[in-house]
Amino acid sequence: MIDAVRDGDLGTVRRHLNALPVEAQWQDEGRAVAGEMVRWGGPGLTQLLYQPGEAVPCGPWGDVDPVVWAAEHGASGLLEQLLSRYPIPEATLRGALDAARAWLDVDPEAELRRRAGAVDDDTVTVARDHLSADEHSPRALRIRLTAADGRRAEVLAEHRAAVTVLEKWLDLPVSRDELLARALWSSDPESYDWQTSRHIVITRFPVEETFRWVAGRLADPQVAVRGFAAELLHFSTLDGEAADAPYAADALTVLRDRMAVETDTETLCSVLGAYAGFSPIGAILYEFLPFVLDHRPQVRSRAAADLLNGIGRPADDPPPHVLEAMLSLARDPDPTVRAVATAQFIYPVIDAPALREQLTALMSGDDREVRVYAASGLALRGDANALAELRRMGEEDGYDSLAWCQLDSVERMLAPPAR
């Protein structure tokens, strides 16, 4: 097992753990594995091993306290796992906070060299990469030193996220400006630093005050500041209640002004997403029509997702020019735009000959995802051939595939109501 840890073979390590009785994974045998991960795997592999849902034993792990070790090595995701599972003494939390803060005002590579005793060692090689559990998880910047004799030292440069997590658990004050500064250290929206700061701004502060703070930064000359502000507004609407907020009208005004001038693609997409979130469900967002022809596929995808802002009200009966705009997006040369637009037509509220013709053509195309969505939409509009095709794709693609899940949803919707 130690060889697997040294080789970075997490699959073998997981199989070893899963072969243990469940109780043992949490107790001494699990702690022994964790100790080897700390000793030989480093913070990167250790954080990847102990993802949400995995058995994470309490400390000690070998001769280290895992909470302090995770904070010192920038493994903020692992740190959150430990804090959410076990009662941690305040003294340990404060020690971990001090350990993480010690990295904030230094260059992480230089500090890692200093701690490894390799400041002037020209034979040491330095590697940087990003580690993430999957495409939906935040990523950590790993910095690894390797000496000529094979000795290694590494750190995850996510200490700002670790500090932010520990401040929350200790209920220590922090300002939005400080959280923004932490996000901007890497200016990487996929990083733990950025995403942890965003989450804490949303959850630790009054929402209307946060909106006023964000509104003052949407026109900032620095792209990353605008991006963080716009993303923050977008994420704050995901609970589906933003349209009823007392400041919703002010938010729409600010966002409408910003969408007219924003040049950064990702920031504009967040602005559009936030605008949809603050708008009534079922509204037709005519303001999005100019973006249907935007040269950037990400922006067209955003327009396809939200031009008809949900089901109900005017969106159930769009005027011809809006319907044609949506149909044009379903014919878009970009596959993601086509898929997003076609998915908006699954539910059979809107029906027209032109729509059925286009869905029929899309069901016969080469794009599997689009074919599944088109078949779903036609099946829910009573097309028996489309339902048969959806069943065929579901059987062919197998359990839990997109086609299988869509078939399950369609069959449930078509089933007669239970008496």
Secondary structure, 3 states (H helix, E strand, C coil): CHHHHHCCCHHHHHHHHHCCCHHHHHCHHHHHHHHHHHHHHHHHHHHHHCCCCCCCCCCCECCECHHHHHHHCCCHHHHHHHHHHCCCCHHHHHHHHHHHHCCCCCCHHHHHHHHHCCCCCCCCEEEEEEECCCCCCCEEEEEEEECCCCCEEEEECCHHHHHHHHHHHHCCCCCHHHHHHHHHHHCCCCEHHHHHHHHHHHHHCCHHHHHHHHHCCCCCCCHHHHHHHHHHHHHHCCCCCHHHCCCHHHHHHHHHHHHCCCCCHHHHHHHHHHHHHHCCCCEECHHHHHHHHCCCHHHHHHHHHHCEECCCHHHHCCCHHHHHHHHHHHCCCCHHHHHHHHHCCCCCCCCCHHHHHHHHHHHCCCCHHHHHHHHHHHHHCCCHHHHHHHHHHHHHHCCCCHHHHHHHHHHHHHCCCCC
